[in-house]
Amino acid sequence: EEDLQQSEVQMEPDLQCGGPQSRIQIMEDELAAKSMAMEELSRELEEIRAAFGAEGVQQ
């Protein structure tokens, strides 16, 4: 358990000592990055559907 806590401090120092505002900013940045990745995947899926047809993509 101590190792886990220590690694969290090393990996995310802003979350430990930056206060709530910086934590919110980090979470907003992560959300924005995930939203961009999601949009990119959606575009790729649309391209695949256009190439193969929607029925060819269904599981």
Rosetta blueprint (number, residue, H / E / L):
1 E L
2 E H
3 D H
4 L H
5 Q H
6 Q H
7 S H
8 E H
9 V H
10 Q H
11 M H
12 E L
13 P H
14 D H
15 L H
16 Q H
17 C H
18 G L
19 G H
20 P H
21 Q H
22 S H
23 R H
24 I H
25 Q H
26 I H
27 M H
28 E H
29 D H
30 E H
31 L H
32 A H
33 A H
34 K H
35 S H
36 M H
37 A H
38 M H
39 E H
40 E H
41 L H
42 S H
43 R H
44 E H
45 L H
46 E H
47 E H
48 I H
49 R H
50 A H
51 A H
52 F H
53 G L
54 A H
55 E H
56 G H
57 V H
58 Q L
59 Q L
